[in-house]
């Protein structure tokens, strides 16, 4: 197939995530102040979009606390740098079974709530973008299932659309893209859609290039896609995504390392990605240009 390299690229920085990385690097932010400061530093380094989760400031565990989200978004919006705000809506669909001999009752770590509660912080903070994990999958741990049923995705997608927030479809396998097209066909989300191709996440799509191109080839040509992979493959996927016609995601949610034995900050990961992108002959898009291209509306919280 012909090379379809992207000549104008935007970088998303996934600032902290919801995994257990807080105990593996001192640079993973926990408190709203730390998360916002890391996001602002990433924006100054060249990220047009920051993708944010929140964590309990004391334990570092993932949280859905509206006050924490509001503090993060207020701090980012009050900063001296512009950036597109992208909040996760992936939490609240966690099933943890009790093991193979006694899967029920469900055990600690289960967090299952309704569509309205899963998007309450989106209604509260009104980001330009929020994520929509477009399918159910076995996710890394032995007895944990990331649960996003078609009915739940329909309900959450309609809430996001009604709020005027653009869903970023997070696709962990080709079937997730198949259902994303159905959401568009059903009028739940608007086209052209925005997609994040999530590669190498156990047990979704592996991050080999054949699988990656299968994912790319399942994205409608008028949609916008970005891609990432985990760990040591994060930076190779910066180049791979640009060469395949997409945009870029880096950040401590997906990778802690700048090099062997060298823990990274979010700003350092963005700077490294920027070097790769510009080395390929592409230029970076700023937040205002991204809003124009994606049809985003910057709103203040109500």
ABEGO torsion letter per residue (X at the ends): XBBABBABBBBBBBAAEABAAAAABAABBABAAAAAAAAAAAAAAGBABBBBBBBBAAAGBBBABAAAAAAAAAAAAABABBBBBBBBAABGABBBBAEAABAOBBBBGBBBBBAAAAAAAAAAAGBABBBBBAEBBBBGBAABBBBBBAAAAAAAAAAAAAAGBBBBBBBABAAAAAAAAAAAAAGABBOBBBBBBBBGBOBBBBABAAAAAAAAAABBAABBBBBBBBEAAAAAAAAAAAAAGBBBBBEAAABABABBGBBBBAAAAAAAAAAAAAAAGBBBBBAAAAAAAAGBBBBBBX
